[in-house]
Amino acid sequence: MKPNNKMTNAELKLAELIWGSEPIMSMALVRLAQGAVGWSKSTTFTHLKALVEKGYAKNDSSRITMEIARDEYAAKQSCSFVDDAFGGSLPMFVASFTKNRKLTSEQVAELKQLIEDSAE
């Protein structure tokens, strides 16, 4: 199943814990969430259920894995942000991002290389 909908902040916290430890058994995840963010078992399971329903996580006999890689999720959210905030215009995003800050020559070179690598 392809993930749909955005993760809430709480779901993203849980996803980060899963990404850092997967595969992880559900009770180990409960202990991890308790220590990391102070959540109870029911809170952890509530957010886990939401991740599963949205297609981001899989619960197979209490063995929890993510259905999307961390970098894939970040890329999806980045595209969504550029679409929502800048009408899909990457140049408008870059102009806004660099308006009040200067890029180093290394950053400029890296961006040029990324652009060249992704050109049609």
Secondary structure, DSSP 8 states (H G I E B T S, - for coil): ----S---HHHHHHHHHHHHH-SEEHHHHHHHHHHHH---HHHHHHHHHHHHHTTSEEEETTEEEESS-HHHHHHHHHHHHHHHHHTT-HHHHHHHHHTTS---HHHHHHHHHHHHHH--
